[in-house]
Amino acid sequence: MERLNRPRRLRRNQIIRDLTAQTQLNIGGMIQPYFVTDGAGIHDEIKGLPGIYRDSVDSLVKTMDEDIKLGIDKIMLFGVTDRKDVLATSGWDDKNPVIKATKELKNKFGEALFVSADVCLCAYTDTGHCGVTLEGKIDNDKSVAVLSKMAVKLAEAGCDCVGPSDMMDGRIGSIRKALESENYYDTIILAYSAKYASAYYGPFREAANSAPGKGDRKGYQMDFRNRREALRELQLDEDEGADIVMVKPALAYLDIIADFAANTELPVAAYNVSGEYTAVKLLAQAGLADEKTMVLENLTAITRAGASIILTYHLKDILKNGWHN
């Protein structure tokens, strides 16, 4: 058979496939999430997230001693507490576990550890919603005021980056103004610009004890049927002072990641969320998939779509097992 073009020539063996690969994973662009809770001596594996733990501050510092040696130098902190009220005051008071952990981690590791923290109210409100509920409704502007206060407290504790994940209107601009009014000009804002109301968050809500008591989050998180709306959110966050823009979840929203990459000069992040992580773990545990292969395929797909930064629970396994080599 006479053929001049044979694409299989470039797939013949691993060396050639590596030579011609069009997408490469960037381990340096990955962030490992951690859950930090009240108390002391706590290191409890999360049932819905195999291999991921809730740590008290003292335990988290010990964990980071080991994880930094693995190569983890960028983290995202999420708070877990039983102290909840209508105004989410535990989200920004001195007892907040994330604020306490940030101080301890930055005091110990300094510039060797990039500490980012989630800025949302769901773990701190008595309703489990991401905003303040007044008279049965989410009060957008009151929520933004509390989120801004929380962001300033995190910056004061030494946080390098704040990640507003609430999807309230105007929160990026308000947080930027609040930070700069207190001279925190260098604090990075990683905006959850397109956060969809997704079924993939289930394990996270169990981990953070943050499921809404009544109703759902469709009134503020995005409708998964909408694509163009994400570009509107992207533009607003960029105009309001975001430094990094993010799509969440990742795997079911590769088109949105690609749209972001094509429409902004800012770094594009994607959150490889808890449900995506747990699905891989359960398939691997059942012997239905090879964990390493599936993890690398998923993260490569997210990178190929246009994300240069990925928040993923898989990072520790990748480094521990040498899957990236």
C-alpha positions, 0 to 999 in steps of 0.5 A: 500500500502506497501512503506518504502520510502515516501518522503512526510513525510518530506513535511507534514507541515511547521515546518518539511519543515523548518527543512529539507530545503536544502537552506536558504536565507541569507539577510546579503548577499544581496546588494540594488542598488541605482541610484544617479543623479546630482542636489538637492532635487531630489527623482523621482520614475523610471517609469520602476522600481516601488518603485525604485528612482533616488536620488540627493546626498542630497536626497540619504543621507536622504533615507539612514537614513531610509533604514539603520533602515530597515536593509540595510547596503550594497549598490551599487551606479549607476550614472545618469548624462547629462554630457557626452562626448567621454572620459567619463570624468564625470565618474571620475571628482569631480562633479560625483554624485556617487563620491560625494554620496560616500563621504557624505555617508561614512562621515555620516555612516562610517563602518556601511554602505558598499558602493560599486559602479558600474565602467562602462562608459555607463552612461558617454559616449556620445555614451551610450557604456560601453567603449570609442568609437574612429573612430567608434570602442570601444577602449578596452585599452583606456577604461580600462585606464579610468575605472582604473582612475574611480576606483581610484577616487571612492576608494579615496572617501571612496568606500569599493568596486568597481564593474567593469561591462564593460566587457573590456579585462584586466580591473580587472588587470589594476584596481587592479594595479591602486588601489595598486599604490595609496595604496588602498590595501583594496578596494574590486573588485567585478568583473562582470565576466560573464555579458551577452548581455541580454534583461533583462536590459531594465528598468535599461537603462531607469533608468540610461539613458545609452542605446547605441545610435547606435548598441548594446553591443554584441561586449563586453558583452557575448553571451547568447548561451555560457556557457564554455566561462564564465569559461574562464572569471572567471579564468581571473578575478580571476588571475587578482585580483578579490575578488568576481566574479559575474554573470549577469543576474541571473534567466536565467543564473542559470547554469552559477552561478552553474558553478562558484560555482563549479570552484572557491573558491571566493565568487560568486555573482549574479545580480537579474537585473531590468527586473527580478525585474520589471517582478515580480512587473508587475505580482503582480500588475496585480493580476497574482502572489503573490509578496512575494512568487515569490520574495522568490522563485526567490532569493532562486533559485539564492541561490540554484544555488550557489550564496552567494551574491545577488544584488537585487532591492527587498531587501527593500521590503523584509525588510520593509514587513518582508518577510524574517521572 
